[in-house]
Amino acid sequence: MKKLKYALFTGCTAKQSTPEQMISTMAVAQKLNIELVELTEASCCGASHLQDYDDFLSLVLNARNIAYAEKHELTMVTICNTCQLNTAMTKNRLDNNSELKDRVNEKLKEVDLEYKDTSKITHFLYAIIEDVGLEKIKDMVVAPLSQFNIAPFYGCHNIHPSELHNESKKTLESSYRPTSLDDLIIACGGKTVDYEEKNKCCGFHVELQAPKTASILTGNAIAGAMDANADWMVTPCPLCHLKLDTQTHHASKAIGREVKLPVLHMQQMIGLALGCSSKELGLQHHVSKVDFV
C-alpha cells in the first residue's frame, strides 16, 4: 500500500488528558503505513469557549494552526471532534470571506505566517475510511472483533453542521444517521450496535454551565448503549471519551441507575483488530476498566 502522509494536529487533550489516544494513533498509523508529521508549533483550537469570548482571536488562532500544515504542504488530520469543527469552521469562513481572510493574515504577519487555503482538513476517521479504505482495513484484520457488540458514539462536533462536514468528503454522511463509525466497526469484524444516543452530545461542553445536564447526557448515552446490549463503546473524540470513561459516577447519579461500560478510542479499536497489544494501545490508562483483552 502506498504510504500516506499527513500533518497531525493533536490538539491539547491527546497530549495531556488522554495519552492513550496519542499512543494508539501512532501505533495504528504505523500498521497502516501512514506517516504523521506532528504540528508541534500548533496550539489548542480554543474549543467553542474562545469563539464565544473573542471570535476574531479564535479565527487567528486556528488559521495559524492551519498555516503550519500548509507549510508542510500536507492535509491536516485531526484526532478530536472539537478541533475538527473549529479548524473546519475557520477554513470555511476565511475561504468565503476575502476581507476577513485579509484581516486574519494581517495578524499572522506578526509571526511570519500566512493562511493560503492550500491544505485540506479532515478527521483521522475519514482519512482512514477515504484514503486507506474499508476494504483494505478488512484485508489487514488479524484479530477480528467478531465476539463483540460495539456501540459507536459519534458525538456531535464531528458530524455537524452537515453542509460544513460534507464539504470535502468523498462520501456524504448524514448528521442525523451517520454510518462511518458503524462501517469501521464492521470492517474490524465487530457487530455494530444501533441506539438513539449515538450521535447526541456527550455533555462535555456544557459541564461548566450546567453540570447536571452534562451528567444526564453522559448517563443517557451509556445507558442507551447498555440497553442495546453493547459490550463496549467506541468514539473518535477524546472529549467524548473523557465524559463516557471517567464520569460514570456522576452520570449514574444523574439518571438514577448505574451505568458503566468500557469506552475505547477509535484508534484503539482499529489497533486491536490489526493485532496491536494492549500496551501499544494504552488500554491500561482507562478509568472504566478494559478487561476483555
N, C-alpha and C positions, 0 to 999 in steps of 0.2 A: 504493500500500500504506500502510495506517495506520501512523503512527510508533509504534515500540515504545520503551519507556524502562525501564532497569534501573539498580540500584545496582551498580557494578562493584567487586568485591573482587579486587584484583590479586594479593594475596599478596606475597611478597618476591622470588620468583625472576624473575618477568616484568619487574620494575623493575631488577634487579641483574645477574642471570646470563644471562637470555635476552631482551635488549631487543627483538630482532626479533619476539618473540611479542606484546609490547605494541604495537609499531608496526603489526603486521598485524591485531591485534584492532581497533584504531581504524579502519584502512583498510576492513576488512570491514564494520564497524558502519556506516560512512558509506555504503557501497554498498547495504546492506540497510535504510537509513533507520532505524537504531537509535540512540537516544541513550543513552550510557553516562555515568552520574554517578559519577565515581571517588570511592570512600570514602577520602579522603586521611588521615583520622584513624585508620583501621584499622591493625592491626599484623599481624605474622606469626601464622599459626594455631598455631604451636608444633609442627606435624607430630606424629608419634607419640612423639617423644622427650620432649616436655614432658609429655604424658599419662603416660608411664612414670615421670617424675620427680616430678610433682605433679598428680594427676588433677583436684583442685579448681581449682587455678590454671589449668589448661587450659580447664576449663569457663567460668570467669570471663572469660578472655581471649577465647574465641570468642563468648560471649554478648555481650560488649562490642562486638565487630565486627558482630554481627547487629543489635544495638541501633542502630547508626549507620544501617543500611539501613532499619530501622523508622522512624527519624526522618524519612527521606525518603518514607516510605510506598510503598516500591518493593520488588519482588522483588530479592533479592541474586543476582547472577550471578558465578560463579567461573570462573577460567580455568586452574585447577590441580587435578588429581585429588585430591591430598592435602588441599588446602584444602577441596575439596568434601566429602571424607569427614569431616574434623574438624568443620566447621561443621554438617553434617547430623547427625552423631552428637550433638553438643551440643544441637541443637534437639530431636532425638528424646528425649534423656534428660530435658531440662528440661520438655518438654511432657507427659511421662508421669510426672513426679515433682514434685508441687507443693511438697513440703518442700525438695527440692534447689533448685528454682527460687527459692524464698524466700531460701535461704542465698546463692545467687549474687547475687540482687538486693540483698541487704544490702551486699555488697561494691561492686556497681555504683553504689549511692547515693553512695559516696565521690567519684565523678566525675560525679555528677548524671545518671546513666543508669539505664534500666530495661529489662530484657528482657520483652517483652509477648507474644511469639508472634503477631506480625501480618505477618511477611514470609516468603514462600516462599524457598527456597534451591535454586538449580539451576545446573548447569554450562552454560557457553555453548553446548556441543554440543547439549544438549537444548532450550535456549531457541530455537536456530535451527531445529531439527527440529520442535518442537511449536508455536512461535509464528509463525515465518516460514513453515515448511512446505517439504518436499522438492520439491513441485511448483512452488512459487514459485522455489526455487533453480534448478530445471531451466529455467524460463522466462527467468531472468536470465543464464544462462550465455552468454558471448560468445566464450570460448576453450575449447571442450570438451577435456577431458584424455583424449581417446579413444586417443591413441597410447601411453598409459602403463599398465603393470600396477602397481597401487598396493597395498602391503601395509599394512593397518590395524594399528596397535598400540594396543590399548585400555589396557594396563597393568592394575593390579589395584584401585586405590583408588576409581576412579570407578564400578565396577560391582559392588562388594562392600560389605556383605552384601546379598543380594537383597532381603530384607524392608525394609531401610532405603532402598536405592536406588530401589525402586519405589513408595515411599510417596506421592510427589507427582507421579509421572509419568502422563501421559495414556495412554501405551503401555508395557506391561510389557516388560522386557528381561531375558533370562537372563544370569546371571553366567558361565555355562559356554558359552553360544553367543550372544554379543552380536551385534547386527546394525546398530546405529545408525551407527557409523562406516563400515561397508560401504555402507549405504544412502546416506550422504552422498557417498561416493566415486562411486557410480553416478549420483547427482544432478548431480555436477560433470562427468559424461561419461566418467569413468575406468573401468577394468576392475579390479575388486577381486580381491585375491589371498587365498586361504584357506590358512592354515598353523597348525600346532598351537600355536605360542607366542604367538599374537596377543593372548591375554588373560592371559598369565603376568606375573609380576613382572619388572621391568627390572633389579632388583638395587640400586636407589638406596638403599633404606632398610636394607640390610644391609652397605653399603660400609664403615662404621667397624668393625663387629663381625666381619665375615667377608669381607674384600676379594676373596679368590679365588672364593668362592661368588658374590659380586656380579658378578665378571667373567665367570664361566661363564654366569650368567643373561643377561647382556647379549649375550655371544657367541652363545648358543643362539638368542636372539630374532632377531638379524641374520642368522644362518646359515639359520634357518627361512624367513625372507623371501627370501633369495637363492636357496635351493634350490627355492622355489616360483616362481622366475622373475620376481621383483619388480624393477621399475626403481627404485623408491624406497619409503620408508616414510612413514607419516603418523601422528601421535599428538596427542591432545588434552591431554597433560600435559607441562609444561616440565621436570619432574624426569626423566621417561622420556626426553625429548629430550636432556637433558644426558648421560645414560648412553649412549644409542644414537649420538649425534653426536660426542661428544668422547672416548669411552673405547674406541675400536676397537683401539688398540694392546694394551691390557691384555686386552681380550676375545679378540683373536686368539691371544695367547699362552696364555690360559687354556684354550681349546678346541682348540688345536693346528692351526688353519687360519686363513688370512687372511680377515677379514670386514670389509666396509665398504660402506655404501650411503648415498646422500643421505637425510636424515631431515627432513621438513617438519612444522611445526606445523599443526594442523588449519586454523587461520585462514589460513595461507599457501596451502594447497591451495585453499580456497574463493576466496581473493583472485585466484589465477592464473586460475581458471575465470571469474571475474567481470571480468577484464580489468585488474587492478592490475599495475603494473610491479614488476620485481624489487626496485627501490629502495624502493618504497612498502611492500613486504613484508619488507624487511630480509634478503633472501637472501644478501647479502654477509657476514653475520655468522657463517655456519655454518662449522664445522670440517671436516666431511665435505662437500666442495665440491658445491654445486648447479650443475651445468654443463649443464643441459638447457633453460635459458631464456635 
